[in-house]
Amino acid sequence: MMEKQKVVLAYSGGLDTSVILKWLEENYGYEVIAVCVDVGQEEDLIAVQKKALSTGAAKAYVVDVKEEFITNYIFPTLKAGAVYEDDYLLGTSFARPLIAKKLVEIAEQEGAVAIAHGATGKGNDQVRFEASIKALNPYLKIIAPWRIWNLKSREDCIDYAIKHNIPIPVTKKDPYSRDRNIWHLSHEGGNLENPWNEHDSNIYMMSVPPEKAPDTPAYVEIEFEKGIPVAVNGIKYNPVNMLYSLNKIGGTHGVGIIDIVENRLVGMKSRGVYETPGGTILFEAHKALEKLTLDRATMSFKKIVAEKYAQLVYDGLWFTPLKEALDQFVDSTQEYVTGKVKLKLYKGTCTAVATASPYSLYNEEFVTFGEDHVYNQKDAEGFINLFALPITIRSLMQHENMNHENMNKVQKEKKAI
């Protein structure tokens, strides 16, 4: 009897991957190796592992990558200031290449011939997973059941699960699709698919509704070293505990909740509600510190880089030469992004109220309205003359041409008389 070929399944224990595990066995005859990558989804992953085995998996891995996720994926994106379409802090996006990396590593370790995932044929995650897998090991086959099976909806999956006695965490009354990690929680589907429907705050799991947040504002102080957060309120944390702490603080005050319609890579728009409490605090703090420590030209160009960086991350192009090159630029800009930022949290808002840095480019002697010894106001006249020279020359030419035209007009009128 021939030995069964192996497939590694990106397994979460949710509806889709629970159904896919059984479907792979039925339709391919593969030996399924379930891999649950722990990026901080706040679930009982031992129970998820047991569920995979009881559903038919030959092996089930749980891989804790929370610190690697924060250090090698979240912090580089934070330093870049990358925000997709001005709102989305890329919570799902930058988790996917790391998950794909772990799937490839285990596939190679186990001698698997394929990797399967539960991303739909309409979404971004299929691209993120598969582009990353192809970049890391193009010899692995990729199976995307949502693109080939006969199940057409989440309701069909629920029926399939019931038929095969697969325990599932959703019902037809709770059709939301959620993705959670230590950085954020996303909600999609259900009544959110109609953009005219106001979302129900009961869906929140990391945050309180802003209107129910405390009536007294809270202050939080973030310390950075070369663009990387290292302390909260004077206490040094490792990356994982820091983010857990900030999530709790931000969630208590309703910080980081957005409801957006975004442009998916595949060409359609989608609507989602995202909770990113700790991440929002870090982004606002980092942005404020850069305003204190970066010069105008660098800040201006970095905004262009940030937009491109966000697009690369959103599109699943993490393991690319351009992404690596942009990281080199970003790292060079962060050399002096060191200091402290104090933020005020109040009913959903997060505002930087104070900044300090040993590399601050703000100098009271330079900007004071009083007498100083570093700036001669008379020098401003020459600066303005040179700065405005192009528009001055343009205006002179326009006046000269206008005078010339008026003279020609007068001469023509004289001839006519």
Secondary structure, DSSP 4 states (H G I P E B T S, - for coil): -PPPPEEEEE--SSHHHHHHHHHHHHHH--EEEEEEEESS--S-HHHHHHHHHHHT-SEEEEEE-HHHHIIIIIHHHHHHT--BTTTB--TTGGGHHHHHHHHHHHHHHHT-SEEE----TTSSHHHHHHHHHHHH-TTSEEE-GGGTSS--SHHHHHHHHHHTT---S--TT---EEEE-SS-EEEESGGGGSTTSPPPGGG-SS---GGGS-SS-EEEEEEEETTEEEEETTEE--HHHHHHHHHHHHHHTTTTEEEEEEE-TTS-EEEEEEE-HHHHHHHHHHHHHHHHHS-HHHHHHHHHHHHHHHHHHHTT--SSHHHHHHHHHHHHHTTT--EEEEEEEETTEEEEEEEE-TT----HHHH-SS--SS--TTHHHHHHHHHTHHHHHHHHHHHHHHHHHHHHHHHHHHHH-
